[in-house]
């Protein structure tokens, strides 16, 4: 790896380079979607330049924090168990988005996911069985050996072998167009001209002022986004996305919708990644700073619901929630990197959390009284539920009564935003209802076409991989078409 990094560093051009070569395809971004687009475009025989805003040690965007990809399959395949057919995948996606999805693009995504792993393996990605504590995903998601960082490193090694040029620390700050036709990307004084372009530069999750503007003030006069933590890269500022929208690209998605997870309140502002996530919510209750519950903790399997809790916490006072469990839950969820707050009594726990003791005890008592005994099984949608309680807990409801007691303070953790540009089945970017002939998009910057809201585990990597490949292939075809047309004109 060290020798590879040394070689890649040598191709970073100085900012005063007077003449830059024309490339067939310019890819803006450096994560999973960008690299799948770059590799696929290169496979069409085109020259490819990747512009990554991050330095080499931070390359890969949010993809370095991932660990799996959701794939359809009609029978057991390598690391995937049983079957996960198209219709079930579609119903899962339809449910979590509440129907806010483009069905044609979603089904294209789902069908294409059945064959993407062979291509990924060809470029050095290895897979492994699902990890301990993630058995709900063994049928639906293929895990990367070594996680997202290993996947990204594999793609960059393959890119070097295929002759793809990568420039690090090259944030694009301006896009140049002729109508809806891409001409060049600018980074400072440098101008990168290309015959086609793939935008895979992510959303605007790292841009706190933009998040602040989008979310505004809540009913308590708080600026909601002030308490957001960014689970992923600090480099997704949405600069290219804003350029696209200002230039008239057709917009898709809601700026307040995102992959938003409830993460440990002690997490860093940026790049905490998956280690800051907390998976114990479905095993206990969640209360806000007023010590009251506000949503059904057992609505569905955690992989289908973990990404709604960040938004739910964002709607609470001070954007904070507290997951409460007792000793019966220990060992049943993936441990957090942070130690929980621990107490020998519920009173002591309330004091440690600085919650009103009487209200907290009343909340827990009402919950305990409402729990209907059943056969607890966290691997299925069991019959342990509450009765006569609002909000209800529909599964995995057990009395919180066995000391010691534990809690994690949780805040909204933004992974990526859903506001983006509208695309079609060729990943072409639309302007005024018409597709650009040479501008394409993949990954987070167009994820809103599939994810109007909500999330299900691993589908972000599916979107990046599938639409990255589609965008790369489409860019290659656009270059070939332009070259053929130019040859015809030259001989006329």
Secondary structure as UniProt FT lines:
FT   HELIX           2..9
FT   TURN            10..11
FT   TURN            15..16
FT   STRAND          23..28
FT   HELIX           32..43
FT   TURN            44..45
FT   STRAND          48..51
FT   HELIX           56..58
FT   TURN            59..60
FT   HELIX           61..65
FT   STRAND          68..70
FT   TURN            78..79
FT   HELIX           86..97
FT   TURN            98..99
FT   HELIX           103..113
FT   TURN            114..115
FT   HELIX           116..122
FT   TURN            123..124
FT   STRAND          127..128
FT   TURN            132..133
FT   HELIX           135..137
FT   TURN            138..140
FT   STRAND          141..144
FT   TURN            145..146
FT   HELIX           147..162
FT   STRAND          165..167
FT   STRAND          174..178
FT   TURN            179..180
FT   STRAND          181..187
FT   TURN            188..189
FT   STRAND          190..199
FT   TURN            205..206
FT   HELIX           208..215
FT   TURN            219..220
FT   HELIX           224..227
FT   STRAND          229..230
FT   HELIX           239..246
FT   TURN            247..248
FT   STRAND          251..252
FT   TURN            255..256
FT   STRAND          258..264
FT   TURN            265..266
FT   HELIX           273..276
FT   HELIX           281..283
FT   STRAND          285..288
FT   TURN            289..290
FT   TURN            297..298
FT   HELIX           302..305
FT   HELIX           306..308
FT   HELIX           309..314
FT   HELIX           317..319
FT   STRAND          321..326
FT   HELIX           327..329
FT   TURN            330..331
FT   STRAND          341..343
FT   HELIX           346..353
FT   HELIX           357..370
FT   STRAND          371..372
FT   TURN            378..379
FT   STRAND          385..386
FT   STRAND          405..417
FT   STRAND          420..421
FT   TURN            425..426
FT   STRAND          428..431
FT   TURN            432..433
FT   STRAND          434..441
FT   HELIX           443..449
FT   TURN            457..458
FT   HELIX           459..491
//
